[in-house]
């Protein structure tokens, strides 16, 4: 009798946990009832991050033109510019900052900074979690879409509920969730379900209940 009671108790707990998870999933889906925008008003500028590699070109000064990595602390060192913060800046902003330092040594320096390899700051990366084949964070690229991100993580697992996936996006100081139809896009080839991404987006792919 004692063993039977334990079995019943364990079964009850299992049912309650399953119901709680189901209610939580339904609530998340309701919060993400808004479909992700099919287009974006403006393309964001790329923000330099640690471990990016930069080409720094100083016009008519080949000795000052170098390719440098952004250190883990977000700084770079170039000829005559011993230590400068590069992370969190656009390439144009960094070029102007380098010019200000070089004016001490070069007349009217003209600097161009080009990002050779991309990682970006962590808060600008695209993170894909849940039932992705290889959940991970990937660097944002201009004009990146949901399809690009899913390809980068090797697709979805067989347990994924793709049409219940959501994009969590920082907007106006808060977080907004958007529904995205990954099954329609990946399985059925419905390109209308493909939507653009923004830096910092999080794609959450839940597990199917069936």
Buried (B, 14 or more C-beta within 10 A) or exposed (E): EEEEEEEEEEEEEEEEEEEEEEEEBEEBBEBBEEEBEEEEEEEEEBBBBBBBBBBBBBEEBEEBBBEBBBBEEBBBBBBBBEEBBBBBBBBEBBBEBBBEBBEEEBEEBEBBBEBEEBBBBEEBBBBBBBBBBEBBBBBBBEEBBBBBBBEBBEBBBEEBBBBBBBBBBBEEEEEBBBBBBBBBBBBEEEEEBBBBBBBBBBBBBBEBEE
